[in-house]
Each structure stands twice: as structure tokens, then as C-alpha cells.
Amino acid sequence: MADSSKENVQNDNGKESKAKTERWTWSDEKTEMFFLKMKAFKVQKLGEGIEWNSDKVAMVEHVRRKLAEKWPADFGKDEITRPLLSLDDMTKEEYQQYTETRKIERQTIANGYRRVFNKLKTMKRKFAIDCKNNLRSGAGQVTAKFWQLYKRMMTAVV
């Protein structure tokens, strides 16, 4: 799935133009689930005796997969679709449809990784600034709303 949707609409002059694109945003439910999965990852790694923040790739992959279980359209499926037939047995149309489906799935998964990584980076930055300024909430509503949840995630120990 793409981040934005476009459709042709007619304006007052009767000419077709592209409608405004809708930008994907984090809902409160997704943000809360993000924090819960981050905390679960941290607890798991600390239980294994591994520094939880050292392998960001594994952390982002873990969180994206967990979010994808509930929202596959936003974060991509866990596995890319396998062909039903062998590639030799497919017709040209079936093969083109299969490759297009795989391309869309890979793009959705890439968007999911990007969204999780950017969310992590943004929340860490806001949290660090708020701690430095001895504030309980940042200028943004998201930091204020999820301050306690983020604080518990950052200070969780096994």
C-alpha cells in the first residue's frame, strides 16, 4: 500500500486535477502498541544479558513485525507472497501480476521499517530534550500523552 492516495477530481472550471494526498500518521493506538512492543523487546534482551539498544536493526525489525501482525496494510506482512505455481508454469500475465504484487508488498514493508525507525528516532529526541529541560511533556501532544509509557520503557529492568 502506498503512503498516500490520489484520485482525479473535477474543480469548479470542469478540469480534472489531483486531489490532495493524505499523509500517513501514527494513531494513538499504534503509538501505544509501538511503546509496548519496544518495552517487550527491551525486557527480552535484558533477560538474555544483551544490551537492548545496541542492535537497532533487530529492534526495528522486531517492532515492525509485531505491528504488522495487527496492521499489515501499514507495516507490511510478515512474509512476502510466494508463487502458487512454479515460475516456469506461469503465463506472462500471471507472472506480471505476481511481480507487481511482490513489488507492492516490498514497498509496504520498507515503509513499515521507515515508519518504525523514524518514530523511534523522534521519540528518543523529544524525550532527551524534555529530560534535559526537566519537563514532563514536550511541545508536541504525542510526547505529553505518552510520557509515562515512554519513561517506563526507558527505565524498565528485569
N, C-alpha and C positions, 0 to 999 in steps of 0.2 A: 504494500500500500504506500502511496506517496504521502508526503507531509502535507500537501495542500491539494485542494480540489478546484478545478477551473471548469466553468461552463459558459457557453455563449449566452448572452442576454441582449435584448434589444433596448437601446436607450431611447430617449424622447425623440431623437431625429430619425428613428427607424433603422439605424445602423447597428450591426452586431458588434459587441465589444466583450472583452473578457471580464467576468465578474471578479470582484476582489477575492483573493485567495485567503483561505482560513489557515492560520498558523496553529500548529500543534502545541498544546500546553499541558503541563502537569496538573492533574486534578488533585484535590486534597486526598482522595482515596489512594491514588497512585503514589503520591509523595509519602504518605504514611506507610504504605507497603514497602516503598524504597528503603525507608529507615529501618523497618523491621527486618528486612532481608539483609541489610548491611550489618545490623547488630547480630543476627544469627550467624553470618559469615565470620564476624569478629570472634564471637564466642567459640565457634568451631575451631578456628585457627589457634586461638589462645589455649584451647584444650589440647591441641596437638603439639603445643610448645613452639609454634611458629609465629613470627612477627606478622600480624594480620595485615598491616599496611604496606608490607614490602613488595608484594606481588599484585600490583594494580590490575594487570591483565586478568588474572584469575578472579580477582574480586569483582571486576566489572562483568566478566563472563557469568559468574555465579548469580549476581543480582539480575542481569538481563534474562537469564534462563528462568529464574523464579518469577519475574514479572511477566514473561512471555507465557507462562502457564495460564495466567488469568487474562492477559490482554495480548493475544497473538497478532492481532492486526496492528498494534502499536510497537511491539518489540520483536516481532518475528517468531516463527515457530521454532521448536527445539531442533528439528531435523528438516533438511531440505527434501522436497518430494523426490522420491525415487521413480524411475520409469516403470510403467506397468508391463511393457514389452521390452525385449532387448532392442537396442538401437538399430540393429540390422533388420528387425521385423517391422519397424515403424514406417509409416508413409511419410512423405515430405511434410504434409500438413500437421500430422501428429507430432513429428519431431520439432517443427517450428513452434507449436503450441507448448510443448514440453520445455523448450529452451526459454521461451518467453516467461513461463510460469517460474522457472528456476531463477531467472534474472530478477523478477519482481520479489521473490522470496529472499534472495540475497540482499537486495536493496533494503528491504524491510528489516532484516537482521542487522545490517550495517547502521541503519537509522536507530535501531534499538541500542546498539553499543554506544553510538554517539550521544544519544539522549541520557543514558545512564552515566557515562563519563562526565558530560557537561554538568549534570545535576550534582554529582559528587564534588566536582571542582568548585562549582558555585557555592554550594552549601558550606564546604570547608572554608572558603574565603570569607564568606559572611560571618561564619561562626568565629573565625580567628579575629576578625575586625571587632566584632561585638565583645569578645573576651578582652581584647586589648583596651577597648574603651570602657570596660566594666559595665556593659549594658546587658540587659536580658533579652532585648529584641533589637533587630536591625531596622533599617529604614523600610525594608520590604515586609509585607504582610506574611510571606511564607516563613521567614525566619522567626517572627514573633509567634506564629501559630505552632510551629514545630520545635521551638527552642528546647523544651523539656525532653522531648523524644530524642533529639539530636544529642543533647548533653548526656543522656543515659547511654546512648550508643557509644559516644566517645569515651566515657568513663567506665564502661562495663568491664568487669573482670570475672574470671571463672572461679 
